[in-house]
Amino acid sequence: MNGRLGKLKTPRIRLALVQLIGFCVVFGAGHKLYAQSCAMCYTTVAGGGKPVIHALQGGIIVLLIPPVLLFSGLTILLFRWRTSASSRAY
């Protein structure tokens, strides 16, 4: 029984470590992540004023949602498939 308990702890620790690294990358280095800094894009947005900046930020969020949902769903699906396949092996 002790050997099996040790095997269960390892994936949880690994998952927690991956989540911690992801959290640090997203929130720790977020201020250093810049766009491509296209000069034409910058002048267009800066010349448009506050409404254009706000619309651009909203558009970025809207366009970010589908890839995040797809990646999250695929990750959860693969994780469940992996755990179900490993539980059938025992």
C-alpha positions in Angstrom: 0.0 0.0 0.0 2.8 2.4 0.8 4.3 2.0 -2.7 1.1 2.9 -4.3 0.7 6.0 -2.1 4.1 7.2 -3.2 3.1 6.9 -6.8 0.0 9.1 -6.2 2.0 11.9 -4.6 4.4 12.3 -7.5 1.9 13.5 -10.2 0.3 15.9 -7.7 3.6 17.4 -6.8 4.5 17.6 -10.5 1.2 19.3 -11.3 1.6 21.8 -8.5 5.1 22.6 -9.7 3.8 23.2 -13.3 1.0 25.4 -12.0 3.4 27.4 -9.9 5.7 28.0 -12.8 2.8 29.0 -15.0 1.6 31.4 -12.4 5.0 33.0 -12.0 5.4 33.3 -15.8 2.0 34.9 -16.3 2.0 37.3 -13.4 5.7 37.8 -12.8 6.8 38.5 -16.3 3.6 39.9 -17.6 4.9 43.5 -17.6 7.9 42.4 -19.8 5.7 40.7 -22.4 5.3 43.2 -25.3 3.6 42.9 -28.6 5.5 43.1 -31.8 5.7 46.9 -31.4 4.6 47.6 -35.0 5.2 51.3 -35.5 2.2 51.7 -37.8 -0.1 50.0 -35.3 1.2 52.1 -32.4 0.6 55.4 -34.3 -2.9 54.3 -35.4 -3.9 53.4 -31.9 -2.2 56.4 -30.2 -3.8 58.7 -32.7 -7.3 57.3 -32.2 -7.4 58.2 -28.5 -8.8 56.4 -25.5 -11.8 54.7 -27.2 -9.6 53.1 -29.8 -7.2 51.8 -27.1 -10.1 50.4 -25.1 -11.6 48.7 -28.1 -8.2 47.2 -29.0 -7.7 45.9 -25.5 -11.2 44.4 -25.6 -10.5 42.8 -28.9 -7.4 41.2 -27.7 -9.2 39.6 -24.8 -12.0 38.4 -27.0 -9.5 36.8 -29.5 -7.6 35.2 -26.6 -10.6 33.3 -25.1 -11.0 30.6 -27.8 -7.3 29.4 -27.9 -7.2 29.4 -24.1 -10.4 27.3 -23.9 -9.2 24.9 -26.5 -5.8 24.5 -24.9 -7.3 24.0 -21.5 -9.9 21.5 -22.7 -7.2 19.5 -24.6 -4.9 19.5 -21.5 -7.7 18.3 -19.3 -8.7 15.6 -21.8 -5.2 14.3 -22.1 -4.7 14.3 -18.4 -7.9 12.3 -17.8 -6.9 9.9 -20.6 -3.5 9.4 -19.1 -4.8 8.8 -15.6 -7.5 6.4 -16.8 -4.9 4.5 -18.9 -2.6 4.2 -15.9 -5.4 3.1 -13.6 -6.2 0.3 -16.0 -2.6 -0.9 -16.0 -2.9 -1.9 -12.3 
